[in-house]
Amino acid sequence: SLNTKVFERSRTSQDYPPKLNTKVIQRRRMKFFKFWFPVLLYFVIIFYVSSLPHLRVSFKGLPVDKLFHLLEYSVAGFLLARAFHNTQEGLSKRTIVWRVVLFCFFYGLTDEFHQAFVAGRSASWGDWLMDTLGGLLGGFNYQSSHRIKKFSIDGMH
């Protein structure tokens, strides 16, 4: 079914098809840009950092790269949840969180695959797991900071 807000109803059959309501379309484009551009930019930054050769992160000799993956993807998860919530009407908290987790799962997989071809870098199942968990954490963090439809573990059939 067509969204009646997007189309203006024509009064005569000569005006078929209906004319697009440009103000509504303009608002939707701006809304899409406002919420999805930060997501795109953030994932471009992740790709860039993943492309840096011989990047090692440690603190006092301890490898803390898993923590960085968790934090990096928790920000990504937060941005994704924000974008899904604000641009796709009617999504439940559960649906938003699942979309965020799946997106971070697959992007993390491609990120680790990409790193396998970067000098001095390697793919890691542990990093991939932290990417996915970070997305989950970020999605839940967004949900807890915003009122969206009630989330219930019982409803996860």
N, C-alpha and C positions, 0 to 999 in steps of 0.2 A: 504494500500500500504506500502511496505517496504521502509524504509529510505535507500537510496543508499549509504549514507556515512558510514553507519554501516556495510554494507556488501561489500566485494570485489567481483567484477564480476569474475566468473570463465571462463576460456577459453575453457574448455572441459566439456562434460556432466558427466565425471567421477568425477568432483569436486562438484557435487551437493549433498547436499545443499551448498550455498555459505559460504565461511569462514568468521567468524566475524572479523571485523577490531578492534583489541584489543586496539589500541591507541585511537580511538574514544570512545570506551566503557570506557576506563580508564579516559578520560577527563570528560565524562558525570558523572561518579561516583564521581570524585573529585568535580565537580561543584555541584552535588546534596548534597554531604557531606558539602561543604563550606556554602551553603545557608540554608539547612534544619537542620543540627546539632544544630545551635544556637536556632532555633525554638524549637526543641525537648528539649534541655537543659533548656530553659526558662520555658517551660510548666512543666517540672519536678520540677523546683524551685517553681513555683506557687503551684503545688500539695503538695510539702513539707511544704511550709509556711501554706497552708490550713490545714495541718495535726497537726499543733502546737496547743495544748489545751490551752484554756483560753487566747487567744491572743486578746488584746484590744488595739486599737489605739485611742489616744485622744491628743489634744493639748489645754492646759489651760482649761480643762474640756469640750471642744467641740469635739464631735465625728467627726473625719475627715476620717473615713474609706471609705466613698464614694469617696472622692478625691483620696485615695490610690488605690481603685479599678479602677478608671478612668485612673490614671497614669500607673498602672501595666499593664492594658490591652491595653493602647495606645502603650507601648513598644512592646507588643505581636503583635498588629496589624501592626506596622512598620516592625517587623521581618517577619511576614507572607507575607506582600505585597512584601517585598524584595525577599523572596524565590519564590513566584509565578512569579514575574517579571523576575527573572534570570534563572528559570528552566523550564518554560513553555512558549514556543514561541507563539507569535501571540495573546496574551490575551490583551484585551482593558483595559483601566483604570477602566471602569465601572465593568467589569467582575472581575478584581482583587479585587476591593473594596467590591463587593458583596461576593466573596469567603471569604475574611477576616472577614466581618461582620458575615456571617453564621458560620464560624469556631469559632469566639469568642462568639457568641450567644450560640452555643451548648456546647462549653467547659465551658463557664461561668455557664450554667445550671448544668452540671455535677459537677463542682466545688462547687456550692452552695448545691447540693444534698449531696456531700461528706462531707461538713462541718456540715450538719445536724446530722451526726453520730460521730462528734468529740466533746469530753468533753469540755464544756464551750463555744462552738461555735454554731451558728445557721445559717440556710439558710435564705436569705433575697432577696425578689424580687427587692428591691432597689439596692442591690449589683450587682445582675444579670443585671439589666438595665445599671448600670455604666460599667460593664464588656463589654457589647455590644457596648455602646457608646464610650468606650475607644478604642475598636477595630476599630470602624469607624474613630475615630480621628487619630489613628496611621496609618491606611490605607491612609487617605487623606494626612497626613503629609508626608508619603513616596512619594505619587504621586506628591505633590507639590515640593519636593526636587529632583525629577528625571524626565527627559523627557521621557514620554511614549506616546503612541498614544493619540490623542486628546480626552478629556473627555467632554461629553456634556449631560446636563440634558435633553435636547430635545430628545436625542437618547435612553432614558430609557423606551422604550415601552415594 
